[in-house]
């Protein structure tokens, strides 16, 4: 699953961002007090946090385009011994995600 977590702005600014960048197709959380960001060691945007089924996290900071995001996803799941079928599914997920961003 992909979830956007926004913080450090007014809720109206965040809603405007979601509308402006047409990213309303996936869920967003408003981290008004920074607890979620803090829990995952995020202090600035943009940041990407991958969380596996055991709760283990891997973080990436900075803007990621389609190619970079695909590489990060592949690297992450390669360490989890995901087979090539799942990597193909993940490529499709990244393709879909990039149409939303």
N, C-alpha and C positions, 0 to 999 in steps of 0.2 A: 504494500500500500504506500501511497505517497500522500503526505500531509504537509501543508504549508503552515508554518508557525511564525506569526508576525508579532513584533513587539517594538518598544521604544518610540512609538508614534501614537497619535490619537486614533481611536477606532474609525473615525470618519476618514482619516488619511489612508488607513489600511483598506477600507472598503473601496475608496477611490482607486488605489493601486490595483486591487483585484479586478475592478471593472476596466480600468485603463489598459491593463496588460492581458485582459481576457483569460485570467487564470481561475475563474470560478468553477471550472469543471471538476476540481478536486477539493476536498475539504480543507478548511483553514481554521486555525485556532488563534485566538488573540491572547498572547502572553503578557497581559498588562503589568504584572509585577516582576517579570523576568525569571520566574521559578523554573519554567521548562528550559529556557536557554541555559540557566545556571546548572541545572541537573545534567545537561549534556555538554557542558564546557564551551558553550557558544557565547561569544561576547560581541560579535559583529555580524552583519549581513554582507553578502550572502554566505551561507554555510549549509553544508549537506551532512546529515547524520544518518548512517545506515545502522539499523538495529536488527540483530538476528533474533531467532526464536528463543535464545537463552538470555537475551538482554544485553549481550556484548555489543559495544558500539565502535564504529570507525567514523572519524570526522574528516571532512574536507572543507577548507575555507576558500572563498573567492568565487568568482563567476565561472560557471562551467557551461560551455556550449555543447551541442549535441555530441560531437566526437569525444570531447573530454569527459562528458558524463558517461558515455558508453564505455570508455576506457576504465573509469573509476568503478563502474558497476561490474565490469568483467574482472578487474583485479580483485575487487572485494569478494565476489562469488567464487573466483578461482581458489582463493584461500579456504573457502568453505567446501571445496571438492564438489562443486555443482557440475553436472554433465553438460555436454554441448547442446542438448535439447533445451535445457533450461536457459542456457545463454542465448539461444535464438529467441525464446519467449521474452527474455529480458531486453534484448535488442528491440523487439517490437514494442515493449513497454516504454522504453526510452524514446522511440519514434513517436509514440502517442503523446508522451509527456511533453516533448518538444513542440508539438503542435498546440499545446495549451499555454506554453510560456512565450 
